[in-house]
Amino acid sequence: MTMVTSASSIIAMNLRPLSPSSPIPFHSSFSTTTTTTRPVQLRLNLKFLAKKEHSHSHEPLESSRPNSETILHSCSPFPLLYAAALIPGGESVRSVFEPFVEIVKSLNLPDWLVHWGHPANMAVVLFAMGGYGTYLGFRIRYSDDVEEKAKAKDLHPKLLAGMFFFFALGATGGVTSLLTSDKPIFESPHAVTGVIGLALLTIQTILPSLFEGNPGLRNVHGILGSSIMTLFLVHAALGLQLGFSS
């Protein structure tokens, strides 16, 4: 009877209402363990994830695209300038062209025709044949139309070969024009740029025959062709300056 009374008193004590200021007792070791181990385990997981991300951030990223290598070829202009310096002197060239000069003088052509005939002809060759030929070269490289590409491949070499021929022929006309007007030759930047341009055109003409053995030369061909056109534009500007100054 005494044991039942003490047990009931203990239960009554445990079931008495708690005051707002009294702390909540924790009698279960399981709950204590749960509340203390979960934050610790969460911190450990966070540290593990941080270390994993840090290790992945130092790993090199592998690209799914295949590695491509671009090779750029360069050409120094100094050998060409040296070659231009080795051109025969004006006196020897004058002696070679003397018969043609006498024929032109005997025709009694108008002075404006002798003076501006060479620049006009070369301007037509440069812009009509060289300009359109350069445009076709870019269409060969960048066009997606198979038919357009085939036509450009057929016409591009013909136009630029014609430009090379008429430029070489025009050079003799320019020398004849200067000698007819009793002007010095090979002493102006216009003459030097013309010789360098013809030398580069010779190299440009040879390059397509080497494409099969070295496809990378196609890039050199395109860059060199654009450079030659830029050089001849400068050459034309120097020719106009020479024409207006005389």
PyRosetta script that sets phi, psi and omega in degrees:
from pyrosetta import init, pose_from_sequence

init()
pose = pose_from_sequence("MTMVTSASSIIAMNLRPLSPSSPIPFHSSFSTTTTTTRPVQLRLNLKFLAKKEHSHSHEPLESSRPNSETILHSCSPFPLLYAAALIPGGESVRSVFEPFVEIVKSLNLPDWLVHWGHPANMAVVLFAMGGYGTYLGFRIRYSDDVEEKAKAKDLHPKLLAGMFFFFALGATGGVTSLLTSDKPIFESPHAVTGVIGLALLTIQTILPSLFEGNPGLRNVHGILGSSIMTLFLVHAALGLQLGFSS")
pose.set_psi(1, -41.8)
pose.set_omega(1, 178.2)
pose.set_phi(2, -62.1)
pose.set_psi(2, -39.8)
pose.set_omega(2, -180.0)
pose.set_phi(3, -65.8)
pose.set_psi(3, -38.8)
pose.set_omega(3, 179.6)
pose.set_phi(4, -66.9)
pose.set_psi(4, -40.7)
pose.set_omega(4, 179.6)
pose.set_phi(5, -63.6)
pose.set_psi(5, -44.1)
pose.set_omega(5, 179.4)
pose.set_phi(6, -66.2)
pose.set_psi(6, -36.8)
pose.set_omega(6, 179.5)
pose.set_phi(7, -66.5)
pose.set_psi(7, -41.9)
pose.set_omega(7, 178.9)
pose.set_phi(8, -65.8)
pose.set_psi(8, -35.7)
pose.set_omega(8, 178.5)
pose.set_phi(9, -66.7)
pose.set_psi(9, -37.6)
pose.set_omega(9, 178.3)
pose.set_phi(10, -65.0)
pose.set_psi(10, -43.3)
pose.set_omega(10, 179.2)
pose.set_phi(11, -63.3)
pose.set_psi(11, -39.3)
pose.set_omega(11, 178.6)
pose.set_phi(12, -64.1)
pose.set_psi(12, -37.1)
pose.set_omega(12, 178.7)
pose.set_phi(13, -65.9)
pose.set_psi(13, -41.7)
pose.set_omega(13, -178.7)
pose.set_phi(14, -70.8)
pose.set_psi(14, -25.4)
pose.set_omega(14, -177.4)
pose.set_phi(15, -95.7)
pose.set_psi(15, 2.9)
pose.set_omega(15, -179.5)
pose.set_phi(16, -68.8)
pose.set_psi(16, 145.4)
pose.set_omega(16, -177.9)
pose.set_phi(17, -63.1)
pose.set_psi(17, 143.8)
pose.set_omega(17, -179.6)
pose.set_phi(18, -88.8)
pose.set_psi(18, 142.1)
pose.set_omega(18, 175.5)
pose.set_phi(19, -80.1)
pose.set_psi(19, 156.2)
pose.set_omega(19, -178.6)
pose.set_phi(20, -58.5)
pose.set_psi(20, -28.5)
pose.set_omega(20, -176.9)
pose.set_phi(21, -90.6)
pose.set_psi(21, -9.5)
pose.set_omega(21, -176.3)
pose.set_phi(22, -81.1)
pose.set_psi(22, 136.9)
pose.set_omega(22, -179.7)
pose.set_phi(23, -73.3)
pose.set_psi(23, 155.8)
pose.set_omega(23, 179.4)
pose.set_phi(24, -84.4)
pose.set_psi(24, 122.0)
pose.set_omega(24, -178.9)
pose.set_phi(25, -75.8)
pose.set_psi(25, 143.3)
pose.set_omega(25, 175.7)
pose.set_phi(26, -113.0)
pose.set_psi(26, 106.6)
pose.set_omega(26, -179.2)
pose.set_phi(27, -101.1)
pose.set_psi(27, -9.5)
pose.set_omega(27, -175.3)
pose.set_phi(28, -98.9)
pose.set_psi(28, 123.9)
pose.set_omega(28, 177.7)
pose.set_phi(29, -70.0)
pose.set_psi(29, -25.6)
pose.set_omega(29, -178.8)
pose.set_phi(30, -69.0)
pose.set_psi(30, -45.6)
pose.set_omega(30, 179.8)
pose.set_phi(31, -64.8)
pose.set_psi(31, -38.2)
pose.set_omega(31, 178.6)
pose.set_phi(32, -63.0)
pose.set_psi(32, -43.5)
pose.set_omega(32, -179.5)
pose.set_phi(33, -64.4)
pose.set_psi(33, -39.0)
pose.set_omega(33, -178.7)
pose.set_phi(34, -66.2)
pose.set_psi(34, -43.6)
pose.set_omega(34, -177.5)
pose.set_phi(35, -70.4)
pose.set_psi(35, -23.4)
pose.set_omega(35, -178.5)
pose.set_phi(36, -93.6)
pose.set_psi(36, -30.0)
pose.set_omega(36, -175.4)
pose.set_phi(37, -86.6)
pose.set_psi(37, -27.7)
pose.set_omega(37, -177.3)
pose.set_phi(38, -65.6)
pose.set_psi(38, -45.7)
pose.set_omega(38, 176.3)
pose.set_phi(39, -62.6)
pose.set_psi(39, -38.0)
pose.set_omega(39, 179.2)
pose.set_phi(40, -63.3)
pose.set_psi(40, -45.1)
pose.set_omega(40, 179.9)
pose.set_phi(41, -64.9)
pose.set_psi(41, -36.7)
pose.set_omega(41, 178.6)
pose.set_phi(42, -64.5)
pose.set_psi(42, -41.0)
pose.set_omega(42, 178.5)
pose.set_phi(43, -65.0)
pose.set_psi(43, -39.0)
pose.set_omega(43, 178.8)
pose.set_phi(44, -64.6)
pose.set_psi(44, -40.8)
pose.set_omega(44, 178.5)
pose.set_phi(45, -63.8)
pose.set_psi(45, -41.1)
pose.set_omega(45, 178.7)
pose.set_phi(46, -64.0)
pose.set_psi(46, -40.9)
pose.set_omega(46, 177.4)
pose.set_phi(47, -63.2)
pose.set_psi(47, -39.4)
pose.set_omega(47, -179.6)
pose.set_phi(48, -65.5)
pose.set_psi(48, -43.0)
pose.set_omega(48, 179.0)
pose.set_phi(49, -65.7)
pose.set_psi(49, -37.7)
pose.set_omega(49, 178.5)
pose.set_phi(50, -63.8)
pose.set_psi(50, -42.3)
pose.set_omega(50, 177.9)
pose.set_phi(51, -65.2)
pose.set_psi(51, -37.6)
pose.set_omega(51, -179.1)
pose.set_phi(52, -66.6)
pose.set_psi(52, -44.6)
pose.set_omega(52, 178.4)
pose.set_phi(53, -65.2)
pose.set_psi(53, -36.6)
pose.set_omega(53, 179.5)
pose.set_phi(54, -65.0)
pose.set_psi(54, -39.8)
pose.set_omega(54, 179.7)
pose.set_phi(55, -69.9)
pose.set_psi(55, -35.4)
pose.set_omega(55, 178.6)
pose.set_phi(56, -71.1)
pose.set_psi(56, -30.6)
pose.set_omega(56, -179.0)
pose.set_phi(57, -68.1)
pose.set_psi(57, -22.9)
pose.set_omega(57, 179.5)
pose.set_phi(58, -90.7)
pose.set_psi(58, -6.0)
pose.set_omega(58, 178.9)
pose.set_phi(59, -79.0)
pose.set_psi(59, 138.4)
pose.set_omega(59, 179.3)
pose.set_phi(60, -66.4)
pose.set_psi(60, 138.3)
pose.set_omega(60, 179.7)
pose.set_phi(61, -79.5)
pose.set_psi(61, 128.2)
pose.set_omega(61, 179.6)
pose.set_phi(62, -96.6)
pose.set_psi(62, 124.8)
pose.set_omega(62, 179.9)
pose.set_phi(63, -85.1)
pose.set_psi(63, 141.4)
pose.set_omega(63, 178.9)
pose.set_phi(64, -77.6)
pose.set_psi(64, -15.1)
pose.set_omega(64, -179.3)
pose.set_phi(65, -80.3)
pose.set_psi(65, 146.1)
pose.set_omega(65, 178.0)
pose.set_phi(66, -69.3)
pose.set_psi(66, 147.6)
pose.set_omega(66, 180.0)
pose.set_phi(67, -69.0)
pose.set_psi(67, 132.4)
pose.set_omega(67, 178.3)
pose.set_phi(68, -121.1)
pose.set_psi(68, 141.5)
pose.set_omega(68, -177.1)
pose.set_phi(69, -121.2)
pose.set_psi(69, 127.9)
pose.set_omega(69, 178.9)
pose.set_phi(70, -108.6)
pose.set_psi(70, 126.7)
pose.set_omega(70, -179.0)
pose.set_phi(71, -109.3)
pose.set_psi(71, 122.8)
pose.set_omega(71, 178.6)
pose.set_phi(72, -103.5)
pose.set_psi(72, 128.7)
pose.set_omega(72, 177.9)
pose.set_phi(73, -103.9)
pose.set_psi(73, 140.9)
pose.set_omega(73, 179.4)
pose.set_phi(74, -126.4)
pose.set_psi(74, 155.7)
pose.set_omega(74, -179.5)
pose.set_phi(75, -133.9)
pose.set_psi(75, 127.5)
pose.set_omega(75, 179.8)
pose.set_phi(76, -80.7)
pose.set_psi(76, 135.8)
pose.set_omega(76, -179.3)
pose.set_phi(77, -80.0)
pose.set_psi(77, -11.0)
pose.set_omega(77, -174.2)
pose.set_phi(78, -64.4)
pose.set_psi(78, -39.4)
pose.set_omega(78, 175.3)
pose.set_phi(79, -61.1)
pose.set_psi(79, -33.5)
pose.set_omega(79, 178.5)
pose.set_phi(80, -69.5)
pose.set_psi(80, -38.9)
pose.set_omega(80, 176.3)
pose.set_phi(81, -64.6)
pose.set_psi(81, -37.1)
pose.set_omega(81, 177.7)
pose.set_phi(82, -65.8)
pose.set_psi(82, -39.9)
pose.set_omega(82, 178.1)
pose.set_phi(83, -65.1)
pose.set_psi(83, -36.9)
pose.set_omega(83, 177.8)
pose.set_phi(84, -65.8)
pose.set_psi(84, -31.5)
pose.set_omega(84, 178.8)
pose.set_phi(85, -70.5)
pose.set_psi(85, -20.1)
pose.set_omega(85, -179.3)
pose.set_phi(86, -88.3)
pose.set_psi(86, 4.2)
pose.set_omega(86, 178.7)
pose.set_phi(87, -61.3)
pose.set_psi(87, 141.6)
pose.set_omega(87, 178.8)
pose.set_phi(88, -55.6)
pose.set_psi(88, 149.1)
pose.set_omega(88, -177.7)
pose.set_phi(89, -62.7)
pose.set_psi(89, 165.0)
pose.set_omega(89, -177.3)
pose.set_phi(90, -61.5)
pose.set_psi(90, -32.9)
pose.set_omega(90, -177.7)
pose.set_phi(91, -67.1)
pose.set_psi(91, -42.3)
pose.set_omega(91, 180.0)
pose.set_phi(92, -67.1)
pose.set_psi(92, -40.2)
pose.set_omega(92, 177.5)
pose.set_phi(93, -66.7)
pose.set_psi(93, -38.8)
pose.set_omega(93, 178.9)
pose.set_phi(94, -61.6)
pose.set_psi(94, -39.1)
pose.set_omega(94, 179.6)
pose.set_phi(95, -67.2)
pose.set_psi(95, -33.8)
pose.set_omega(95, 178.4)
pose.set_phi(96, -70.4)
pose.set_psi(96, -41.2)
pose.set_omega(96, -175.3)
pose.set_phi(97, -87.4)
pose.set_psi(97, -3.4)
pose.set_omega(97, -175.9)
pose.set_phi(98, -55.0)
pose.set_psi(98, -43.6)
pose.set_omega(98, 179.0)
pose.set_phi(99, -61.2)
pose.set_psi(99, -39.8)
pose.set_omega(99, 179.8)
pose.set_phi(100, -68.5)
pose.set_psi(100, -36.3)
pose.set_omega(100, 179.4)
pose.set_phi(101, -64.1)
pose.set_psi(101, -40.9)
pose.set_omega(101, 179.3)
pose.set_phi(102, -65.0)
pose.set_psi(102, -37.4)
pose.set_omega(102, 178.3)
pose.set_phi(103, -65.1)
pose.set_psi(103, -43.2)
pose.set_omega(103, -179.6)
pose.set_phi(104, -64.7)
pose.set_psi(104, -41.8)
pose.set_omega(104, 179.6)
pose.set_phi(105, -64.9)
pose.set_psi(105, -33.9)
pose.set_omega(105, -179.3)
pose.set_phi(106, -71.2)
pose.set_psi(106, -18.3)
pose.set_omega(106, -179.9)
pose.set_phi(107, -78.5)
pose.set_psi(107, -12.9)
pose.set_omega(107, 179.5)
pose.set_phi(108, 54.0)
pose.set_psi(108, 47.1)
pose.set_omega(108, 179.2)
pose.set_phi(109, -71.9)
pose.set_psi(109, 152.5)
pose.set_omega(109, 176.6)
pose.set_phi(110, -59.3)
pose.set_psi(110, 146.7)
pose.set_omega(110, -178.5)
pose.set_phi(111, -62.3)
pose.set_psi(111, -38.2)
pose.set_omega(111, -178.9)
pose.set_phi(112, -64.6)
pose.set_psi(112, -33.4)
pose.set_omega(112, 179.3)
pose.set_phi(113, -70.9)
pose.set_psi(113, -40.6)
pose.set_omega(113, 178.2)
pose.set_phi(114, -67.3)
pose.set_psi(114, -36.9)
pose.set_omega(114, -174.9)
pose.set_phi(115, -76.8)
pose.set_psi(115, -41.5)
pose.set_omega(115, -173.7)
pose.set_phi(116, -110.6)
pose.set_psi(116, 0.9)
pose.set_omega(116, 179.8)
pose.set_phi(117, -65.2)
pose.set_psi(117, -45.5)
pose.set_omega(117, 178.7)
pose.set_phi(118, -63.0)
pose.set_psi(118, -48.8)
pose.set_omega(118, 178.6)
pose.set_phi(119, -60.2)
pose.set_psi(119, -38.8)
pose.set_omega(119, -179.0)
pose.set_phi(120, -65.3)
pose.set_psi(120, -45.5)
pose.set_omega(120, 179.8)
pose.set_phi(121, -63.2)
pose.set_psi(121, -43.0)
pose.set_omega(121, -178.1)
pose.set_phi(122, -70.2)
pose.set_psi(122, -30.8)
pose.set_omega(122, 176.8)
pose.set_phi(123, -66.0)
pose.set_psi(123, -40.4)
pose.set_omega(123, 177.8)
pose.set_phi(124, -63.0)
pose.set_psi(124, -44.2)
pose.set_omega(124, -179.9)
pose.set_phi(125, -64.1)
pose.set_psi(125, -42.7)
pose.set_omega(125, -176.1)
pose.set_phi(126, -65.5)
pose.set_psi(126, -48.1)
pose.set_omega(126, -172.8)
pose.set_phi(127, -85.4)
pose.set_psi(127, -36.6)
pose.set_omega(127, -177.7)
pose.set_phi(128, -78.0)
pose.set_psi(128, -54.6)
pose.set_omega(128, -176.6)
pose.set_phi(129, -82.5)
pose.set_psi(129, -49.7)
pose.set_omega(129, -178.2)
pose.set_phi(130, -68.2)
pose.set_psi(130, -43.4)
pose.set_omega(130, -179.0)
pose.set_phi(131, -65.4)
pose.set_psi(131, -48.2)
pose.set_omega(131, -179.7)
pose.set_phi(132, -70.2)
pose.set_psi(132, -35.3)
pose.set_omega(132, 176.6)
pose.set_phi(133, -63.5)
pose.set_psi(133, -38.2)
pose.set_omega(133, 176.5)
pose.set_phi(134, -65.9)
pose.set_psi(134, -41.0)
pose.set_omega(134, 177.2)
pose.set_phi(135, -60.2)
pose.set_psi(135, -42.4)
pose.set_omega(135, 178.6)
pose.set_phi(136, -64.9)
pose.set_psi(136, -34.6)
pose.set_omega(136, 177.0)
pose.set_phi(137, -61.8)
pose.set_psi(137, -39.8)
pose.set_omega(137, 177.3)
pose.set_phi(138, -70.2)
pose.set_psi(138, -32.5)
pose.set_omega(138, 177.3)
pose.set_phi(139, -68.4)
pose.set_psi(139, -35.0)
pose.set_omega(139, 175.7)
pose.set_phi(140, -61.7)
pose.set_psi(140, -36.7)
pose.set_omega(140, -174.7)
pose.set_phi(141, -82.0)
pose.set_psi(141, -35.3)
pose.set_omega(141, -169.4)
pose.set_phi(142, -117.7)
pose.set_psi(142, -9.2)
pose.set_omega(142, -177.4)
pose.set_phi(143, -76.8)
pose.set_psi(143, 144.1)
pose.set_omega(143, 176.2)
pose.set_phi(144, -99.9)
pose.set_psi(144, -5.0)
pose.set_omega(144, 179.7)
pose.set_phi(145, -84.2)
pose.set_psi(145, 118.2)
pose.set_omega(145, -176.3)
pose.set_phi(146, -65.7)
pose.set_psi(146, -40.7)
pose.set_omega(146, -178.5)
pose.set_phi(147, -67.5)
pose.set_psi(147, -43.3)
pose.set_omega(147, 178.1)
pose.set_phi(148, -63.1)
pose.set_psi(148, -39.2)
pose.set_omega(148, 179.8)
pose.set_phi(149, -64.3)
pose.set_psi(149, -40.7)
pose.set_omega(149, -179.6)
pose.set_phi(150, -64.9)
pose.set_psi(150, -42.1)
pose.set_omega(150, 178.3)
pose.set_phi(151, -65.5)
pose.set_psi(151, -40.3)
pose.set_omega(151, 179.6)
pose.set_phi(152, -65.2)
pose.set_psi(152, -40.3)
pose.set_omega(152, 178.1)
pose.set_phi(153, -63.6)
pose.set_psi(153, -29.3)
pose.set_omega(153, 179.6)
pose.set_phi(154, -79.3)
pose.set_psi(154, -38.7)
pose.set_omega(154, -173.2)
pose.set_phi(155, -90.1)
pose.set_psi(155, -30.3)
pose.set_omega(155, -176.3)
pose.set_phi(156, -56.5)
pose.set_psi(156, -53.0)
pose.set_omega(156, -179.3)
pose.set_phi(157, -66.3)
pose.set_psi(157, -30.2)
pose.set_omega(157, 179.9)
pose.set_phi(158, -68.3)
pose.set_psi(158, -43.4)
pose.set_omega(158, 180.0)
pose.set_phi(159, -64.5)
pose.set_psi(159, -44.6)
pose.set_omega(159, -176.5)
pose.set_phi(160, -74.6)
pose.set_psi(160, -29.3)
pose.set_omega(160, 172.5)
pose.set_phi(161, -66.5)
pose.set_psi(161, -39.5)
pose.set_omega(161, 175.5)
pose.set_phi(162, -64.0)
pose.set_psi(162, -39.6)
pose.set_omega(162, 177.4)
pose.set_phi(163, -61.5)
pose.set_psi(163, -42.6)
pose.set_omega(163, 178.8)
pose.set_phi(164, -61.0)
pose.set_psi(164, -43.6)
pose.set_omega(164, -178.5)
pose.set_phi(165, -64.0)
pose.set_psi(165, -48.1)
pose.set_omega(165, -176.5)
pose.set_phi(166, -71.7)
pose.set_psi(166, -29.5)
pose.set_omega(166, 174.6)
pose.set_phi(167, -67.1)
pose.set_psi(167, -43.3)
pose.set_omega(167, 177.8)
pose.set_phi(168, -63.5)
pose.set_psi(168, -41.2)
pose.set_omega(168, 177.4)
pose.set_phi(169, -67.5)
pose.set_psi(169, -38.2)
pose.set_omega(169, 179.6)
pose.set_phi(170, -67.4)
pose.set_psi(170, -27.8)
pose.set_omega(170, 177.3)
pose.set_phi(171, -62.7)
pose.set_psi(171, -41.8)
pose.set_omega(171, 176.6)
pose.set_phi(172, -65.4)
pose.set_psi(172, -36.2)
pose.set_omega(172, 176.6)
pose.set_phi(173, -65.4)
pose.set_psi(173, -38.3)
pose.set_omega(173, 178.0)
pose.set_phi(174, -64.9)
pose.set_psi(174, -41.3)
pose.set_omega(174, 178.0)
pose.set_phi(175, -64.3)
pose.set_psi(175, -41.5)
pose.set_omega(175, 178.8)
pose.set_phi(176, -63.2)
pose.set_psi(176, -40.1)
pose.set_omega(176, 179.2)
pose.set_phi(177, -63.2)
pose.set_psi(177, -42.3)
pose.set_omega(177, 179.7)
pose.set_phi(178, -65.7)
pose.set_psi(178, -42.0)
pose.set_omega(178, -178.8)
pose.set_phi(179, -69.8)
pose.set_psi(179, -33.5)
pose.set_omega(179, 177.1)
pose.set_phi(180, -65.1)
pose.set_psi(180, -34.8)
pose.set_omega(180, 179.0)
pose.set_phi(181, -89.1)
pose.set_psi(181, 6.5)
pose.set_omega(181, -179.6)
pose.set_phi(182, 57.7)
pose.set_psi(182, 44.4)
pose.set_omega(182, 178.5)
pose.set_phi(183, -107.7)
pose.set_psi(183, 150.4)
pose.set_omega(183, 177.5)
pose.set_phi(184, -68.8)
pose.set_psi(184, 154.2)
pose.set_omega(184, 179.8)
pose.set_phi(185, -120.7)
pose.set_psi(185, 157.1)
pose.set_omega(185, 178.9)
pose.set_phi(186, 58.2)
pose.set_psi(186, 23.8)
pose.set_omega(186, 178.9)
pose.set_phi(187, -119.4)
pose.set_psi(187, 11.8)
pose.set_omega(187, -177.6)
pose.set_phi(188, -124.2)
pose.set_psi(188, 154.5)
pose.set_omega(188, 175.0)
pose.set_phi(189, -59.8)
pose.set_psi(189, -28.3)
pose.set_omega(189, 177.9)
pose.set_phi(190, -61.9)
pose.set_psi(190, -42.3)
pose.set_omega(190, -179.9)
pose.set_phi(191, -69.1)
pose.set_psi(191, -41.3)
pose.set_omega(191, -178.7)
pose.set_phi(192, -65.1)
pose.set_psi(192, -44.6)
pose.set_omega(192, 179.2)
pose.set_phi(193, -66.2)
pose.set_psi(193, -31.1)
pose.set_omega(193, 177.3)
pose.set_phi(194, -66.4)
pose.set_psi(194, -42.4)
pose.set_omega(194, 179.2)
pose.set_phi(195, -65.7)
pose.set_psi(195, -43.2)
pose.set_omega(195, 179.0)
pose.set_phi(196, -64.4)
pose.set_psi(196, -40.1)
pose.set_omega(196, 178.9)
pose.set_phi(197, -62.9)
pose.set_psi(197, -41.5)
pose.set_omega(197, 177.8)
pose.set_phi(198, -65.8)
pose.set_psi(198, -37.8)
pose.set_omega(198, 177.6)
pose.set_phi(199, -64.7)
pose.set_psi(199, -41.7)
pose.set_omega(199, 178.6)
pose.set_phi(200, -68.1)
pose.set_psi(200, -35.2)
pose.set_omega(200, 176.2)
pose.set_phi(201, -64.2)
pose.set_psi(201, -33.8)
pose.set_omega(201, 176.4)
pose.set_phi(202, -63.4)
pose.set_psi(202, -44.3)
pose.set_omega(202, 177.3)
pose.set_phi(203, -64.0)
pose.set_psi(203, -41.5)
pose.set_omega(203, -179.8)
pose.set_phi(204, -62.6)
pose.set_psi(204, -33.3)
pose.set_omega(204, 179.3)
pose.set_phi(205, -71.1)
pose.set_psi(205, -30.2)
pose.set_omega(205, -178.0)
pose.set_phi(206, -79.9)
pose.set_psi(206, -30.0)
pose.set_omega(206, -172.6)
pose.set_phi(207, -57.4)
pose.set_psi(207, -43.4)
pose.set_omega(207, -177.5)
pose.set_phi(208, -58.4)
pose.set_psi(208, -26.9)
pose.set_omega(208, 178.5)
pose.set_phi(209, -72.1)
pose.set_psi(209, -11.2)
pose.set_omega(209, -178.8)
pose.set_phi(210, -105.2)
pose.set_psi(210, 5.0)
pose.set_omega(210, -175.6)
pose.set_phi(211, -64.8)
pose.set_psi(211, -38.0)
pose.set_omega(211, -175.4)
pose.set_phi(212, -65.4)
pose.set_psi(212, -38.9)
pose.set_omega(212, 179.6)
pose.set_phi(213, -78.2)
pose.set_psi(213, -26.7)
pose.set_omega(213, -177.9)
pose.set_phi(214, -143.6)
pose.set_psi(214, 90.4)
pose.set_omega(214, -178.2)
pose.set_phi(215, -61.4)
pose.set_psi(215, -23.4)
pose.set_omega(215, 179.6)
pose.set_phi(216, -63.8)
pose.set_psi(216, -17.7)
pose.set_omega(216, 178.2)
pose.set_phi(217, -68.1)
pose.set_psi(217, -14.9)
pose.set_omega(217, 176.2)
pose.set_phi(218, -62.9)
pose.set_psi(218, -38.4)
pose.set_omega(218, 176.4)
pose.set_phi(219, -65.2)
pose.set_psi(219, -41.6)
pose.set_omega(219, 178.4)
pose.set_phi(220, -62.6)
pose.set_psi(220, -40.8)
pose.set_omega(220, -179.9)
pose.set_phi(221, -61.1)
pose.set_psi(221, -43.5)
pose.set_omega(221, -180.0)
pose.set_phi(222, -67.5)
pose.set_psi(222, -44.7)
pose.set_omega(222, -179.7)
pose.set_phi(223, -66.3)
pose.set_psi(223, -42.9)
pose.set_omega(223, -179.5)
pose.set_phi(224, -66.0)
pose.set_psi(224, -39.1)
pose.set_omega(224, 178.3)
pose.set_phi(225, -62.0)
pose.set_psi(225, -43.6)
pose.set_omega(225, 177.5)
pose.set_phi(226, -64.4)
pose.set_psi(226, -38.2)
pose.set_omega(226, 178.6)
pose.set_phi(227, -65.8)
pose.set_psi(227, -38.9)
pose.set_omega(227, 179.4)
pose.set_phi(228, -64.7)
pose.set_psi(228, -42.3)
pose.set_omega(228, 178.1)
pose.set_phi(229, -62.7)
pose.set_psi(229, -39.9)
pose.set_omega(229, 177.0)
pose.set_phi(230, -64.2)
pose.set_psi(230, -41.4)
pose.set_omega(230, 178.6)
pose.set_phi(231, -61.9)
pose.set_psi(231, -41.1)
pose.set_omega(231, -179.5)
pose.set_phi(232, -72.4)
pose.set_psi(232, -25.6)
pose.set_omega(232, 172.0)
pose.set_phi(233, -66.7)
pose.set_psi(233, -41.7)
pose.set_omega(233, 175.0)
pose.set_phi(234, -64.2)
pose.set_psi(234, -41.2)
pose.set_omega(234, 178.1)
pose.set_phi(235, -58.9)
pose.set_psi(235, -41.9)
pose.set_omega(235, 178.6)
pose.set_phi(236, -65.9)
pose.set_psi(236, -40.6)
pose.set_omega(236, 178.4)
pose.set_phi(237, -63.8)
pose.set_psi(237, -40.7)
pose.set_omega(237, 177.3)
pose.set_phi(238, -66.3)
pose.set_psi(238, -34.1)
pose.set_omega(238, 177.0)
pose.set_phi(239, -66.4)
pose.set_psi(239, -40.6)
pose.set_omega(239, 177.0)
pose.set_phi(240, -63.5)
pose.set_psi(240, -41.1)
pose.set_omega(240, 178.0)
pose.set_phi(241, -61.6)
pose.set_psi(241, -41.4)
pose.set_omega(241, 178.6)
pose.set_phi(242, -65.6)
pose.set_psi(242, -39.4)
pose.set_omega(242, -179.6)
pose.set_phi(243, -67.2)
pose.set_psi(243, -39.9)
pose.set_omega(243, -179.3)
pose.set_phi(244, -76.3)
pose.set_psi(244, -22.2)
pose.set_omega(244, -179.1)
pose.set_phi(245, -84.4)
pose.set_psi(245, -9.7)
pose.set_omega(245, -177.4)
pose.set_phi(246, -116.7)
pose.dump_pdb("model.pdb")
